[in-house]
Amino acid sequence: MRKVKIIMLTAKTEPRDLQSEEECGCNLYLTKPIDPGRLKELVKDTLENPAQ
């Protein structure tokens, strides 16, 4: 079974919010304001290494 990675883009930065996102299955997250370069890196890495 393949795992699907979830990248969340969020304005929430409190530790309790991030813990809640992880509990819901979020693997990776970026907080706003979004750095386009970092988003590109995460998407590229996710596509190249989907099972990690």
mmCIF entry with sequence, helices, sheets and N, C-alpha, C, O atoms, coordinates in Angstrom:
data_MODEL
# 
_entry.id   MODEL 
# 
_entity.id                         1 
_entity.type                       polymer 
_entity.pdbx_number_of_molecules   1 
# 
_entity_poly.entity_id                      1 
_entity_poly.type                           'polypeptide(L)' 
_entity_poly.nstd_linkage                   no 
_entity_poly.nstd_monomer                   no 
_entity_poly.pdbx_seq_one_letter_code       MRKVKIIMLTAKTEPRDLQSEEECGCNLYLTKPIDPGRLKELVKDTLENPAQ 
_entity_poly.pdbx_seq_one_letter_code_can   MRKVKIIMLTAKTEPRDLQSEEECGCNLYLTKPIDPGRLKELVKDTLENPAQ 
_entity_poly.pdbx_strand_id                 A 
# 
loop_
_entity_poly_seq.entity_id 
_entity_poly_seq.num 
_entity_poly_seq.mon_id 
_entity_poly_seq.hetero 
1 1  MET n 
1 2  ARG n 
1 3  LYS n 
1 4  VAL n 
1 5  LYS n 
1 6  ILE n 
1 7  ILE n 
1 8  MET n 
1 9  LEU n 
1 10 THR n 
1 11 ALA n 
1 12 LYS n 
1 13 THR n 
1 14 GLU n 
1 15 PRO n 
1 16 ARG n 
1 17 ASP n 
1 18 LEU n 
1 19 GLN n 
1 20 SER n 
1 21 GLU n 
1 22 GLU n 
1 23 GLU n 
1 24 CYS n 
1 25 GLY n 
1 26 CYS n 
1 27 ASN n 
1 28 LEU n 
1 29 TYR n 
1 30 LEU n 
1 31 THR n 
1 32 LYS n 
1 33 PRO n 
1 34 ILE n 
1 35 ASP n 
1 36 PRO n 
1 37 GLY n 
1 38 ARG n 
1 39 LEU n 
1 40 LYS n 
1 41 GLU n 
1 42 LEU n 
1 43 VAL n 
1 44 LYS n 
1 45 ASP n 
1 46 THR n 
1 47 LEU n 
1 48 GLU n 
1 49 ASN n 
1 50 PRO n 
1 51 ALA n 
1 52 GLN n 
# 
_struct_asym.id          A 
_struct_asym.entity_id   1 
# 
loop_
_struct_conf.conf_type_id 
_struct_conf.id 
_struct_conf.pdbx_PDB_helix_id 
_struct_conf.beg_label_comp_id 
_struct_conf.beg_label_asym_id 
_struct_conf.beg_label_seq_id 
_struct_conf.pdbx_beg_PDB_ins_code 
_struct_conf.end_label_comp_id 
_struct_conf.end_label_asym_id 
_struct_conf.end_label_seq_id 
_struct_conf.pdbx_end_PDB_ins_code 
_struct_conf.beg_auth_comp_id 
_struct_conf.beg_auth_asym_id 
_struct_conf.beg_auth_seq_id 
_struct_conf.end_auth_comp_id 
_struct_conf.end_auth_asym_id 
_struct_conf.end_auth_seq_id 
_struct_conf.pdbx_PDB_helix_class 
_struct_conf.details 
_struct_conf.pdbx_PDB_helix_length 
HELX_P HELX_P1 AA1 PRO A 15 ? GLU A 23 ? PRO A 15 GLU A 23 1 ? 9  
HELX_P HELX_P2 AA2 PRO A 36 ? GLU A 48 ? PRO A 36 GLU A 48 1 ? 13 
# 
_struct_conf_type.id          HELX_P 
_struct_conf_type.criteria    ? 
_struct_conf_type.reference   ? 
# 
_struct_sheet.id               AA1 
_struct_sheet.type             ? 
_struct_sheet.number_strands   2 
_struct_sheet.details          ? 
# 
_struct_sheet_order.sheet_id     AA1 
_struct_sheet_order.range_id_1   1 
_struct_sheet_order.range_id_2   2 
_struct_sheet_order.offset       ? 
_struct_sheet_order.sense        parallel 
# 
loop_
_struct_sheet_range.sheet_id 
_struct_sheet_range.id 
_struct_sheet_range.beg_label_comp_id 
_struct_sheet_range.beg_label_asym_id 
_struct_sheet_range.beg_label_seq_id 
_struct_sheet_range.pdbx_beg_PDB_ins_code 
_struct_sheet_range.end_label_comp_id 
_struct_sheet_range.end_label_asym_id 
_struct_sheet_range.end_label_seq_id 
_struct_sheet_range.pdbx_end_PDB_ins_code 
_struct_sheet_range.beg_auth_comp_id 
_struct_sheet_range.beg_auth_asym_id 
_struct_sheet_range.beg_auth_seq_id 
_struct_sheet_range.end_auth_comp_id 
_struct_sheet_range.end_auth_asym_id 
_struct_sheet_range.end_auth_seq_id 
AA1 1 ILE A 7  ? THR A 10 ? ILE A 7  THR A 10 
AA1 2 LEU A 28 ? THR A 31 ? LEU A 28 THR A 31 
# 
loop_
_atom_site.group_PDB 
_atom_site.id 
_atom_site.type_symbol 
_atom_site.label_atom_id 
_atom_site.label_alt_id 
_atom_site.label_comp_id 
_atom_site.label_asym_id 
_atom_site.label_entity_id 
_atom_site.label_seq_id 
_atom_site.pdbx_PDB_ins_code 
_atom_site.Cartn_x 
_atom_site.Cartn_y 
_atom_site.Cartn_z 
_atom_site.occupancy 
_atom_site.B_iso_or_equiv 
_atom_site.pdbx_formal_charge 
_atom_site.auth_seq_id 
_atom_site.auth_comp_id 
_atom_site.auth_asym_id 
_atom_site.auth_atom_id 
_atom_site.pdbx_PDB_model_num 
ATOM 1   N N  . MET A 1 1  ? 0.835  -1.175 0.000  1.00 0.00 ? 1  MET A N  1 
ATOM 2   C CA . MET A 1 1  ? 0.000  0.000  0.000  1.00 0.00 ? 1  MET A CA 1 
ATOM 3   C C  . MET A 1 1  ? 0.886  1.247  0.000  1.00 0.00 ? 1  MET A C  1 
ATOM 4   O O  . MET A 1 1  ? 1.826  1.341  0.789  1.00 0.00 ? 1  MET A O  1 
ATOM 5   N N  . ARG A 1 2  ? 0.592  2.185  -0.868 1.00 0.00 ? 2  ARG A N  1 
ATOM 6   C CA . ARG A 1 2  ? 1.346  3.440  -0.941 1.00 0.00 ? 2  ARG A CA 1 
ATOM 7   C C  . ARG A 1 2  ? 0.768  4.467  -0.003 1.00 0.00 ? 2  ARG A C  1 
ATOM 8   O O  . ARG A 1 2  ? -0.447 4.591  0.150  1.00 0.00 ? 2  ARG A O  1 
ATOM 9   N N  . LYS A 1 3  ? 1.661  5.198  0.617  1.00 0.00 ? 3  LYS A N  1 
ATOM 10  C CA . LYS A 1 3  ? 1.236  6.298  1.463  1.00 0.00 ? 3  LYS A CA 1 
ATOM 11  C C  . LYS A 1 3  ? 1.213  7.566  0.637  1.00 0.00 ? 3  LYS A C  1 
ATOM 12  O O  . LYS A 1 3  ? 2.087  7.783  -0.202 1.00 0.00 ? 3  LYS A O  1 
ATOM 13  N N  . VAL A 1 4  ? 0.235  8.387  0.867  1.00 0.00 ? 4  VAL A N  1 
ATOM 14  C CA . VAL A 1 4  ? 0.125  9.664  0.182  1.00 0.00 ? 4  VAL A CA 1 
ATOM 15  C C  . VAL A 1 4  ? 0.669  10.741 1.112  1.00 0.00 ? 4  VAL A C  1 
ATOM 16  O O  . VAL A 1 4  ? 0.249  10.851 2.264  1.00 0.00 ? 4  VAL A O  1 
ATOM 17  N N  . LYS A 1 5  ? 1.599  11.527 0.605  1.00 0.00 ? 5  LYS A N  1 
ATOM 18  C CA . LYS A 1 5  ? 2.113  12.630 1.407  1.00 0.00 ? 5  LYS A CA 1 
ATOM 19  C C  . LYS A 1 5  ? 1.186  13.821 1.270  1.00 0.00 ? 5  LYS A C  1 
ATOM 20  O O  . LYS A 1 5  ? 0.672  14.113 0.190  1.00 0.00 ? 5  LYS A O  1 
ATOM 21  N N  . ILE A 1 6  ? 0.984  14.494 2.374  1.00 0.00 ? 6  ILE A N  1 
ATOM 22  C CA . ILE A 1 6  ? 0.135  15.679 2.388  1.00 0.00 ? 6  ILE A CA 1 
ATOM 23  C C  . ILE A 1 6  ? 0.988  16.863 2.801  1.00 0.00 ? 6  ILE A C  1 
ATOM 24  O O  . ILE A 1 6  ? 1.608  16.856 3.864  1.00 0.00 ? 6  ILE A O  1 
ATOM 25  N N  . ILE A 1 7  ? 1.014  17.883 1.948  1.00 0.00 ? 7  ILE A N  1 
ATOM 26  C CA . ILE A 1 7  ? 1.719  19.122 2.253  1.00 0.00 ? 7  ILE A CA 1 
ATOM 27  C C  . ILE A 1 7  ? 0.662  20.171 2.553  1.00 0.00 ? 7  ILE A C  1 
ATOM 28  O O  . ILE A 1 7  ? -0.140 20.517 1.685  1.00 0.00 ? 7  ILE A O  1 
ATOM 29  N N  . MET A 1 8  ? 0.661  20.673 3.774  1.00 0.00 ? 8  MET A N  1 
ATOM 30  C CA . MET A 1 8  ? -0.329 21.662 4.169  1.00 0.00 ? 8  MET A CA 1 
ATOM 31  C C  . MET A 1 8  ? 0.286  23.059 4.139  1.00 0.00 ? 8  MET A C  1 
ATOM 32  O O  . MET A 1 8  ? 1.394  23.279 4.628  1.00 0.00 ? 8  MET A O  1 
ATOM 33  N N  . LEU A 1 9  ? -0.448 23.983 3.563  1.00 0.00 ? 9  LEU A N  1 
ATOM 34  C CA . LEU A 1 9  ? -0.066 25.391 3.568  1.00 0.00 ? 9  LEU A CA 1 
ATOM 35  C C  . LEU A 1 9  ? -1.004 26.067 4.555  1.00 0.00 ? 9  LEU A C  1 
ATOM 36  O O  . LEU A 1 9  ? -2.221 26.047 4.371  1.00 0.00 ? 9  LEU A O  1 
ATOM 37  N N  . THR A 1 10 ? -0.446 26.663 5.599  1.00 0.00 ? 10 THR A N  1 
ATOM 38  C CA . THR A 1 10 ? -1.285 27.148 6.684  1.00 0.00 ? 10 THR A CA 1 
ATOM 39  C C  . THR A 1 10 ? -0.775 28.442 7.299  1.00 0.00 ? 10 THR A C  1 
ATOM 40  O O  . THR A 1 10 ? 0.413  28.755 7.234  1.00 0.00 ? 10 THR A O  1 
ATOM 41  N N  . ALA A 1 11 ? -1.679 29.170 7.883  1.00 0.00 ? 11 ALA A N  1 
ATOM 42  C CA . ALA A 1 11 ? -1.314 30.368 8.636  1.00 0.00 ? 11 ALA A CA 1 
ATOM 43  C C  . ALA A 1 11 ? -1.183 30.037 10.118 1.00 0.00 ? 11 ALA A C  1 
ATOM 44  O O  . ALA A 1 11 ? -0.723 30.865 10.904 1.00 0.00 ? 11 ALA A O  1 
ATOM 45  N N  . LYS A 1 12 ? -1.581 28.845 10.493 1.00 0.00 ? 12 LYS A N  1 
ATOM 46  C CA . LYS A 1 12 ? -1.529 28.441 11.895 1.00 0.00 ? 12 LYS A CA 1 
ATOM 47  C C  . LYS A 1 12 ? -0.105 28.032 12.254 1.00 0.00 ? 12 LYS A C  1 
ATOM 48  O O  . LYS A 1 12 ? 0.501  27.190 11.592 1.00 0.00 ? 12 LYS A O  1 
ATOM 49  N N  . THR A 1 13 ? 0.419  28.645 13.319 1.00 0.00 ? 13 THR A N  1 
ATOM 50  C CA . THR A 1 13 ? 1.803  28.371 13.706 1.00 0.00 ? 13 THR A CA 1 
ATOM 51  C C  . THR A 1 13 ? 1.951  27.928 15.152 1.00 0.00 ? 13 THR A C  1 
ATOM 52  O O  . THR A 1 13 ? 3.062  27.644 15.598 1.00 0.00 ? 13 THR A O  1 
ATOM 53  N N  . GLU A 1 14 ? 0.868  27.865 15.878 1.00 0.00 ? 14 GLU A N  1 
ATOM 54  C CA . GLU A 1 14 ? 0.925  27.445 17.273 1.00 0.00 ? 14 GLU A CA 1 
ATOM 55  C C  . GLU A 1 14 ? 1.248  25.951 17.345 1.00 0.00 ? 14 GLU A C  1 
ATOM 56  O O  . GLU A 1 14 ? 0.764  25.175 16.522 1.00 0.00 ? 14 GLU A O  1 
ATOM 57  N N  . PRO A 1 15 ? 2.056  25.545 18.315 1.00 0.00 ? 15 PRO A N  1 
ATOM 58  C CA . PRO A 1 15 ? 2.401  24.118 18.445 1.00 0.00 ? 15 PRO A CA 1 
ATOM 59  C C  . PRO A 1 15 ? 1.182  23.195 18.499 1.00 0.00 ? 15 PRO A C  1 
ATOM 60  O O  . PRO A 1 15 ? 1.209  22.104 17.930 1.00 0.00 ? 15 PRO A O  1 
ATOM 61  N N  . ARG A 1 16 ? 0.111  23.624 19.180 1.00 0.00 ? 16 ARG A N  1 
ATOM 62  C CA . ARG A 1 16 ? -1.086 22.767 19.260 1.00 0.00 ? 16 ARG A CA 1 
ATOM 63  C C  . ARG A 1 16 ? -1.739 22.599 17.889 1.00 0.00 ? 16 ARG A C  1 
ATOM 64  O O  . ARG A 1 16 ? -2.297 21.542 17.593 1.00 0.00 ? 16 ARG A O  1 
ATOM 65  N N  . ASP A 1 17 ? -1.673 23.646 17.046 1.00 0.00 ? 17 ASP A N  1 
ATOM 66  C CA . ASP A 1 17 ? -2.240 23.554 15.702 1.00 0.00 ? 17 ASP A CA 1 
ATOM 67  C C  . ASP A 1 17 ? -1.440 22.578 14.857 1.00 0.00 ? 17 ASP A C  1 
ATOM 68  O O  . ASP A 1 17 ? -2.012 21.758 14.138 1.00 0.00 ? 17 ASP A O  1 
ATOM 69  N N  . LEU A 1 18 ? -0.127 22.663 14.940 1.00 0.00 ? 18 LEU A N  1 
ATOM 70  C CA . LEU A 1 18 ? 0.730  21.791 14.142 1.00 0.00 ? 18 LEU A CA 1 
ATOM 71  C C  . LEU A 1 18 ? 0.599  20.344 14.601 1.00 0.00 ? 18 LEU A C  1 
ATOM 72  O O  . LEU A 1 18 ? 0.634  19.433 13.774 1.00 0.00 ? 18 LEU A O  1 
ATOM 73  N N  . GLN A 1 19 ? 0.451  20.118 15.895 1.00 0.00 ? 19 GLN A N  1 
ATOM 74  C CA . GLN A 1 19 ? 0.246  18.771 16.407 1.00 0.00 ? 19 GLN A CA 1 
ATOM 75  C C  . GLN A 1 19 ? -1.079 18.216 15.886 1.00 0.00 ? 19 GLN A C  1 
ATOM 76  O O  . GLN A 1 19 ? -1.158 17.047 15.509 1.00 0.00 ? 19 GLN A O  1 
ATOM 77  N N  . SER A 1 20 ? -2.106 19.042 15.865 1.00 0.00 ? 20 SER A N  1 
ATOM 78  C CA . SER A 1 20 ? -3.412 18.623 15.363 1.00 0.00 ? 20 SER A CA 1 
ATOM 79  C C  . SER A 1 20 ? -3.330 18.242 13.885 1.00 0.00 ? 20 SER A C  1 
ATOM 80  O O  . SER A 1 20 ? -3.942 17.263 13.458 1.00 0.00 ? 20 SER A O  1 
ATOM 81  N N  . GLU A 1 21 ? -2.577 19.010 13.113 1.00 0.00 ? 21 GLU A N  1 
ATOM 82  C CA . GLU A 1 21 ? -2.414 18.711 11.686 1.00 0.00 ? 21 GLU A CA 1 
ATOM 83  C C  . GLU A 1 21 ? -1.714 17.375 11.495 1.00 0.00 ? 21 GLU A C  1 
ATOM 84  O O  . GLU A 1 21 ? -2.096 16.602 10.617 1.00 0.00 ? 21 GLU A O  1 
ATOM 85  N N  . GLU A 1 22 ? -0.700 17.090 12.298 1.00 0.00 ? 22 GLU A N  1 
ATOM 86  C CA . GLU A 1 22 ? -0.002 15.808 12.210 1.00 0.00 ? 22 GLU A CA 1 
ATOM 87  C C  . GLU A 1 22 ? -0.933 14.656 12.563 1.00 0.00 ? 22 GLU A C  1 
ATOM 88  O O  . GLU A 1 22 ? -0.891 13.605 11.923 1.00 0.00 ? 22 GLU A O  1 
ATOM 89  N N  . GLU A 1 23 ? -1.766 14.845 13.568 1.00 0.00 ? 23 GLU A N  1 
ATOM 90  C CA . GLU A 1 23 ? -2.722 13.810 13.968 1.00 0.00 ? 23 GLU A CA 1 
ATOM 91  C C  . GLU A 1 23 ? -3.731 13.525 12.861 1.00 0.00 ? 23 GLU A C  1 
ATOM 92  O O  . GLU A 1 23 ? -4.257 12.416 12.769 1.00 0.00 ? 23 GLU A O  1 
ATOM 93  N N  . CYS A 1 24 ? -3.999 14.516 12.025 1.00 0.00 ? 24 CYS A N  1 
ATOM 94  C CA . CYS A 1 24 ? -4.953 14.342 10.920 1.00 0.00 ? 24 CYS A CA 1 
ATOM 95  C C  . CYS A 1 24 ? -4.304 13.739 9.674  1.00 0.00 ? 24 CYS A C  1 
ATOM 96  O O  . CYS A 1 24 ? -4.983 13.487 8.679  1.00 0.00 ? 24 CYS A O  1 
ATOM 97  N N  . GLY A 1 25 ? -2.991 13.507 9.730  1.00 0.00 ? 25 GLY A N  1 
ATOM 98  C CA . GLY A 1 25 ? -2.325 12.860 8.615  1.00 0.00 ? 25 GLY A CA 1 
ATOM 99  C C  . GLY A 1 25 ? -1.446 13.757 7.771  1.00 0.00 ? 25 GLY A C  1 
ATOM 100 O O  . GLY A 1 25 ? -0.913 13.315 6.753  1.00 0.00 ? 25 GLY A O  1 
ATOM 101 N N  . CYS A 1 26 ? -1.286 14.981 8.164  1.00 0.00 ? 26 CYS A N  1 
ATOM 102 C CA . CYS A 1 26 ? -0.422 15.894 7.424  1.00 0.00 ? 26 CYS A CA 1 
ATOM 103 C C  . CYS A 1 26 ? 1.031  15.503 7.643  1.00 0.00 ? 26 CYS A C  1 
ATOM 104 O O  . CYS A 1 26 ? 1.480  15.384 8.784  1.00 0.00 ? 26 CYS A O  1 
ATOM 105 N N  . ASN A 1 27 ? 1.768  15.303 6.555  1.00 0.00 ? 27 ASN A N  1 
ATOM 106 C CA . ASN A 1 27 ? 3.168  14.911 6.656  1.00 0.00 ? 27 ASN A CA 1 
ATOM 107 C C  . ASN A 1 27 ? 4.114  16.105 6.704  1.00 0.00 ? 27 ASN A C  1 
ATOM 108 O O  . ASN A 1 27 ? 5.089  16.110 7.455  1.00 0.00 ? 27 ASN A O  1 
ATOM 109 N N  . LEU A 1 28 ? 3.820  17.094 5.908  1.00 0.00 ? 28 LEU A N  1 
ATOM 110 C CA . LEU A 1 28 ? 4.682  18.264 5.769  1.00 0.00 ? 28 LEU A CA 1 
ATOM 111 C C  . LEU A 1 28 ? 3.817  19.509 5.807  1.00 0.00 ? 28 LEU A C  1 
ATOM 112 O O  . LEU A 1 28 ? 2.648  19.474 5.424  1.00 0.00 ? 28 LEU A O  1 
ATOM 113 N N  . TYR A 1 29 ? 4.388  20.596 6.264  1.00 0.00 ? 29 TYR A N  1 
ATOM 114 C CA . TYR A 1 29 ? 3.616  21.833 6.264  1.00 0.00 ? 29 TYR A CA 1 
ATOM 115 C C  . TYR A 1 29 ? 4.527  23.025 6.068  1.00 0.00 ? 29 TYR A C  1 
ATOM 116 O O  . TYR A 1 29 ? 5.706  22.997 6.422  1.00 0.00 ? 29 TYR A O  1 
ATOM 117 N N  . LEU A 1 30 ? 3.967  24.055 5.505  1.00 0.00 ? 30 LEU A N  1 
ATOM 118 C CA . LEU A 1 30 ? 4.627  25.345 5.366  1.00 0.00 ? 30 LEU A CA 1 
ATOM 119 C C  . LEU A 1 30 ? 3.697  26.382 5.957  1.00 0.00 ? 30 LEU A C  1 
ATOM 120 O O  . LEU A 1 30 ? 2.490  26.356 5.715  1.00 0.00 ? 30 LEU A O  1 
ATOM 121 N N  . THR A 1 31 ? 4.258  27.297 6.731  1.00 0.00 ? 31 THR A N  1 
ATOM 122 C CA . THR A 1 31 ? 3.435  28.357 7.291  1.00 0.00 ? 31 THR A CA 1 
ATOM 123 C C  . THR A 1 31 ? 3.553  29.612 6.428  1.00 0.00 ? 31 THR A C  1 
ATOM 124 O O  . THR A 1 31 ? 4.579  29.869 5.799  1.00 0.00 ? 31 THR A O  1 
ATOM 125 N N  . LYS A 1 32 ? 2.481  30.371 6.422  1.00 0.00 ? 32 LYS A N  1 
ATOM 126 C CA . LYS A 1 32 ? 2.443  31.603 5.645  1.00 0.00 ? 32 LYS A CA 1 
ATOM 127 C C  . LYS A 1 32 ? 3.273  32.667 6.324  1.00 0.00 ? 32 LYS A C  1 
ATOM 128 O O  . LYS A 1 32 ? 3.307  32.689 7.555  1.00 0.00 ? 32 LYS A O  1 
ATOM 129 N N  . PRO A 1 33 ? 3.933  33.538 5.619  1.00 0.00 ? 33 PRO A N  1 
ATOM 130 C CA . PRO A 1 33 ? 3.962  33.629 4.164  1.00 0.00 ? 33 PRO A CA 1 
ATOM 131 C C  . PRO A 1 33 ? 4.793  32.487 3.567  1.00 0.00 ? 33 PRO A C  1 
ATOM 132 O O  . PRO A 1 33 ? 5.859  32.137 4.072  1.00 0.00 ? 33 PRO A O  1 
ATOM 133 N N  . ILE A 1 34 ? 4.280  31.933 2.503  1.00 0.00 ? 34 ILE A N  1 
ATOM 134 C CA . ILE A 1 34 ? 4.905  30.786 1.853  1.00 0.00 ? 34 ILE A CA 1 
ATOM 135 C C  . ILE A 1 34 ? 6.130  31.229 1.050  1.00 0.00 ? 34 ILE A C  1 
ATOM 136 O O  . ILE A 1 34 ? 6.073  32.187 0.279  1.00 0.00 ? 34 ILE A O  1 
ATOM 137 N N  . ASP A 1 35 ? 7.225  30.518 1.246  1.00 0.00 ? 35 ASP A N  1 
ATOM 138 C CA . ASP A 1 35 ? 8.428  30.734 0.463  1.00 0.00 ? 35 ASP A CA 1 
ATOM 139 C C  . ASP A 1 35 ? 8.313  29.855 -0.780 1.00 0.00 ? 35 ASP A C  1 
ATOM 140 O O  . ASP A 1 35 ? 8.367  28.630 -0.667 1.00 0.00 ? 35 ASP A O  1 
ATOM 141 N N  . PRO A 1 36 ? 8.156  30.455 -1.969 1.00 0.00 ? 36 PRO A N  1 
ATOM 142 C CA . PRO A 1 36 ? 7.970  29.660 -3.183 1.00 0.00 ? 36 PRO A CA 1 
ATOM 143 C C  . PRO A 1 36 ? 9.095  28.656 -3.424 1.00 0.00 ? 36 PRO A C  1 
ATOM 144 O O  . PRO A 1 36 ? 8.842  27.550 -3.902 1.00 0.00 ? 36 PRO A O  1 
ATOM 145 N N  . GLY A 1 37 ? 10.317 29.024 -3.101 1.00 0.00 ? 37 GLY A N  1 
ATOM 146 C CA . GLY A 1 37 ? 11.442 28.108 -3.286 1.00 0.00 ? 37 GLY A CA 1 
ATOM 147 C C  . GLY A 1 37 ? 11.324 26.888 -2.395 1.00 0.00 ? 37 GLY A C  1 
ATOM 148 O O  . GLY A 1 37 ? 11.591 25.770 -2.836 1.00 0.00 ? 37 GLY A O  1 
ATOM 149 N N  . ARG A 1 38 ? 10.927 27.087 -1.143 1.00 0.00 ? 38 ARG A N  1 
ATOM 150 C CA . ARG A 1 38 ? 10.763 25.966 -0.206 1.00 0.00 ? 38 ARG A CA 1 
ATOM 151 C C  . ARG A 1 38 ? 9.603  25.078 -0.630 1.00 0.00 ? 38 ARG A C  1 
ATOM 152 O O  . ARG A 1 38 ? 9.696  23.855 -0.523 1.00 0.00 ? 38 ARG A O  1 
ATOM 153 N N  . LEU A 1 39 ? 8.513  25.668 -1.110 1.00 0.00 ? 39 LEU A N  1 
ATOM 154 C CA . LEU A 1 39 ? 7.382  24.885 -1.596 1.00 0.00 ? 39 LEU A CA 1 
ATOM 155 C C  . LEU A 1 39 ? 7.812  24.024 -2.782 1.00 0.00 ? 39 LEU A C  1 
ATOM 156 O O  . LEU A 1 39 ? 7.459  22.848 -2.865 1.00 0.00 ? 39 LEU A O  1 
ATOM 157 N N  . LYS A 1 40 ? 8.557  24.606 -3.674 1.00 0.00 ? 40 LYS A N  1 
ATOM 158 C CA . LYS A 1 40 ? 9.047  23.862 -4.844 1.00 0.00 ? 40 LYS A CA 1 
ATOM 159 C C  . LYS A 1 40 ? 9.927  22.687 -4.409 1.00 0.00 ? 40 LYS A C  1 
ATOM 160 O O  . LYS A 1 40 ? 9.827  21.593 -4.964 1.00 0.00 ? 40 LYS A O  1 
ATOM 161 N N  . GLU A 1 41 ? 10.791 22.919 -3.411 1.00 0.00 ? 41 GLU A N  1 
ATOM 162 C CA . GLU A 1 41 ? 11.653 21.844 -2.906 1.00 0.00 ? 41 GLU A CA 1 
ATOM 163 C C  . GLU A 1 41 ? 10.821 20.702 -2.322 1.00 0.00 ? 41 GLU A C  1 
ATOM 164 O O  . GLU A 1 41 ? 11.097 19.533 -2.592 1.00 0.00 ? 41 GLU A O  1 
ATOM 165 N N  . LEU A 1 42 ? 9.808  21.034 -1.524 1.00 0.00 ? 42 LEU A N  1 
ATOM 166 C CA . LEU A 1 42 ? 8.974  20.004 -0.909 1.00 0.00 ? 42 LEU A CA 1 
ATOM 167 C C  . LEU A 1 42 ? 8.218  19.189 -1.951 1.00 0.00 ? 42 LEU A C  1 
ATOM 168 O O  . LEU A 1 42 ? 8.144  17.964 -1.856 1.00 0.00 ? 42 LEU A O  1 
ATOM 169 N N  . VAL A 1 43 ? 7.662  19.869 -2.939 1.00 0.00 ? 43 VAL A N  1 
ATOM 170 C CA . VAL A 1 43 ? 6.911  19.167 -3.990 1.00 0.00 ? 43 VAL A CA 1 
ATOM 171 C C  . VAL A 1 43 ? 7.857  18.280 -4.795 1.00 0.00 ? 43 VAL A C  1 
ATOM 172 O O  . VAL A 1 43 ? 7.531  17.128 -5.080 1.00 0.00 ? 43 VAL A O  1 
ATOM 173 N N  . LYS A 1 44 ? 9.006  18.797 -5.159 1.00 0.00 ? 44 LYS A N  1 
ATOM 174 C CA . LYS A 1 44 ? 9.981  18.018 -5.932 1.00 0.00 ? 44 LYS A CA 1 
ATOM 175 C C  . LYS A 1 44 ? 10.424 16.789 -5.146 1.00 0.00 ? 44 LYS A C  1 
ATOM 176 O O  . LYS A 1 44 ? 10.456 15.684 -5.688 1.00 0.00 ? 44 LYS A O  1 
ATOM 177 N N  . ASP A 1 45 ? 10.766 16.976 -3.873 1.00 0.00 ? 45 ASP A N  1 
ATOM 178 C CA . ASP A 1 45 ? 11.200 15.850 -3.039 1.00 0.00 ? 45 ASP A CA 1 
ATOM 179 C C  . ASP A 1 45 ? 10.092 14.822 -2.887 1.00 0.00 ? 45 ASP A C  1 
ATOM 180 O O  . ASP A 1 45 ? 10.349 13.618 -2.917 1.00 0.00 ? 45 ASP A O  1 
ATOM 181 N N  . THR A 1 46 ? 8.861  15.290 -2.724 1.00 0.00 ? 46 THR A N  1 
ATOM 182 C CA . THR A 1 46 ? 7.726  14.378 -2.580 1.00 0.00 ? 46 THR A CA 1 
ATOM 183 C C  . THR A 1 46 ? 7.516  13.551 -3.837 1.00 0.00 ? 46 THR A C  1 
ATOM 184 O O  . THR A 1 46 ? 7.225  12.358 -3.755 1.00 0.00 ? 46 THR A O  1 
ATOM 185 N N  . LEU A 1 47 ? 7.659  14.174 -4.997 1.00 0.00 ? 47 LEU A N  1 
ATOM 186 C CA . LEU A 1 47 ? 7.475  13.455 -6.254 1.00 0.00 ? 47 LEU A CA 1 
ATOM 187 C C  . LEU A 1 47 ? 8.617  12.469 -6.523 1.00 0.00 ? 47 LEU A C  1 
ATOM 188 O O  . LEU A 1 47 ? 8.397  11.391 -7.076 1.00 0.00 ? 47 LEU A O  1 
ATOM 189 N N  . GLU A 1 48 ? 9.834  12.847 -6.128 1.00 0.00 ? 48 GLU A N  1 
ATOM 190 C CA . GLU A 1 48 ? 10.984 11.989 -6.359 1.00 0.00 ? 48 GLU A CA 1 
ATOM 191 C C  . GLU A 1 48 ? 11.095 10.863 -5.332 1.00 0.00 ? 48 GLU A C  1 
ATOM 192 O O  . GLU A 1 48 ? 11.662 9.812  -5.631 1.00 0.00 ? 48 GLU A O  1 
ATOM 193 N N  . ASN A 1 49 ? 10.564 11.067 -4.133 1.00 0.00 ? 49 ASN A N  1 
ATOM 194 C CA . ASN A 1 49 ? 10.657 10.092 -3.052 1.00 0.00 ? 49 ASN A CA 1 
ATOM 195 C C  . ASN A 1 49 ? 9.290  9.895  -2.403 1.00 0.00 ? 49 ASN A C  1 
ATOM 196 O O  . ASN A 1 49 ? 9.111  10.245 -1.236 1.00 0.00 ? 49 ASN A O  1 
ATOM 197 N N  . PRO A 1 50 ? 8.335  9.349  -3.126 1.00 0.00 ? 50 PRO A N  1 
ATOM 198 C CA . PRO A 1 50 ? 6.965  9.286  -2.616 1.00 0.00 ? 50 PRO A CA 1 
ATOM 199 C C  . PRO A 1 50 ? 6.765  8.407  -1.397 1.00 0.00 ? 50 PRO A C  1 
ATOM 200 O O  . PRO A 1 50 ? 5.829  8.645  -0.634 1.00 0.00 ? 50 PRO A O  1 
ATOM 201 N N  . ALA A 1 51 ? 7.600  7.403  -1.179 1.00 0.00 ? 51 ALA A N  1 
ATOM 202 C CA . ALA A 1 51 ? 7.371  6.462  -0.079 1.00 0.00 ? 51 ALA A CA 1 
ATOM 203 C C  . ALA A 1 51 ? 8.096  6.845  1.205  1.00 0.00 ? 51 ALA A C  1 
ATOM 204 O O  . ALA A 1 51 ? 7.953  6.153  2.212  1.00 0.00 ? 51 ALA A O  1 
ATOM 205 N N  . GLN A 1 52 ? 8.856  7.910  1.197  1.00 0.00 ? 52 GLN A N  1 
ATOM 206 C CA . GLN A 1 52 ? 9.627  8.266  2.388  1.00 0.00 ? 52 GLN A CA 1 
ATOM 207 C C  . GLN A 1 52 ? 8.862  9.191  3.281  1.00 0.00 ? 52 GLN A C  1 
ATOM 208 O O  . GLN A 1 52 ? 9.365  9.591  4.331  1.00 0.00 ? 52 GLN A O  1 
# 
